[in-house]
Amino acid sequence: VESYQNGKYDEAIEFFEIASKIDFSLMGRCYMNIADIYYLNKKDLEKSLEFIDIALNETKDKNILLDLNIKKATILRKNNRVDEALNILNNIPISTQNINSQYELFLIYMDSDNCDMAIGIGEDLFIEMEEDPTISMKAISELAFNIALCFDQKGDLLYNKVIDYLGEENKTEEL
């Protein structure tokens, strides 16, 4: 971790790999850190996903598996692989989802312009985040802002429909 924090990424990768071999229970977290190094610092998407996949196949801890799936979905979403990210999150049982997985699902729907789904998730998530004392006000504010953006987009779409209707020459009862 110290090597990672000091920007010695190759050394950090080596130490994380050694730690995962010495104590197998650390493997999931170690490989998640290695994936972060490859993704954030070395800009190697495929290598990052490779380490996440190895950890997903080798880890048994349900909490670490959830974190790994969220991490993978986040990386995929940020690289415009929305369908893959959505597939991962939709395969997480509802009973094991947490605030992070719900927020990532919200962002996927928001980024793919499915504001109805995003709002449906976001409104409940906002209340859940507000009631959790470990969630920062910054995170809650960010969610509220993003929910507002979704409502704004829905409003724009409805406004454009009204304008289209007003411009119609042959207004029918159905229209």
N, C-alpha and C positions, 0 to 999 in steps of 0.2 A: 504494500500500500504506500509505503514511504517512497519507493522508487517511482510509482505511478504519480504521486503528488509532486515529485520533483522533475517530472517530465522524462524520466529514464524508462521509456516504454518497453524497449526490448528486454531490459533487465527485469522490469515488472512482470512481463509475460513469463519469463523464465522462472521467477520466484513463485508466481501463481501456479504454474504447472507443477513445480516441486511440492508446493503446499498441498495441492490436490492429490498428489501421490502419497504423501506422508499421512494425511488425514482425509480419507475418501469422503467424509461428511462435508468437507469444505469444497468439494469439486464443483458443485452447482454455482456457488457464489464466486469461486475463483474463475471459472469459465465465463461467467457473466461479466466479470471485470475485464477479462481478456477480450471478450466481444466488444465491450465499451472502448477499449484501447484501439482495436482495429477499426471500429466505426467512427469514433470521435476524433481520434488523433492520427490514425494512419489512413483514414478515408477509404477503407477496404470493406465494402459492404458484404461481399461474398464470404470473406474470411470471418467476419463478425457473425454472420448467420451460421456458418459452419460450427463455430464454437458454441453457439446457443443450441444448435441441434444436437451436438454431442452431449451437452449437459442435460438436455431434455430426455435423451435416451438413457442416460446413466443415473440420473437423480431420482430418488424415491420420495423425498420430502415434499409434501403437498404445497407448503408455502413457497418453497423455492421454485417448484414447477409453475405455480401461478405467476410468480415474478418473472420467470424466464419467458412464459407465454406472453405476458404483457410487454416485456422488453422487445420480443420478436415482432409483435404486432405494431408496436410504436415505430420500430425501425422500418418495417415494411410500409406503414402508412406514410412516413416521411419521405419514402422513395417511390411514392405513387403506385404502390402495389396494394391498393386498397382492398381488392377482392380477397387476397391472401390474408391480409390483416383481419378482415371481417370474419373470414372462415375460422381463424384461430380463436378469436374472442367469442364467436357464437358457439364454439365447441367447449367452452368453459362452463361447467354446470353452474346454474344460477346460485345454488347454495354455497359455492366456493368463491363466487365473485366478490371483489372488494371495491372500494372507492376508486382505486387506480384503474382497475379493469373497466369499470363503468364509465369513467372519464375518458379513457382511450376509445371506447365504443362511441361515446358522444362525439369525440373529435373526428372519428372516421365518418360518421353520418354527416356531421357538419361540413367536413372537407369535400364530401361527395354530393353536396347540395341537397341532401335529404333532410331538410329542416324539420319536417314533421316528426321523424324518428328521433332526431337530435333533441328536439324540445321535449318529447315524451320521456326520454332518458334524463335530460338535463334538469327538468323541474324537480323530480324526485331526488336526484343526485344533489341538487343544491341544498335541499332540506337536510339530507343525510350529512353533507359536509359541514353545514352550519351547526349541527348538533354534535359533531366530533371535535373535541378540544385539541386534538393533535393536528388538525388541518389549519394551515395558515390563512390569514385574511387575504393574502395575495392570491392564493389558489381559489378561494371562494369568489373573490372579485373577478378573477379571470373567467371563471365559469359563468358568473352573472353577465359579464360583458358578452361572452360568446352566445349565451342564450338570447340576449337582446339582439345580437346580430342576426340570429336565426329568425326571430320575430320580425325584424326589419326586412329581411329578404322575403318572408311570407307576405308582408305588407306591400312591398314593391310589386310582387307578382299579382296580388289582388288589385292593386291600383291600376296596373297595366290592363287587366281584364276589364275594369270599369271604363278606362279610356277607349279600349277597343269597342266596347259596347256602345259608347256614346258616338263613336265614329261610324257605326253601322247605319247604312241607309234604310235597310229593311229590318226593323226591329220586330222580332216575333215574340210571342209570349214565351216560347221555349228559351229563346236567347236571353 
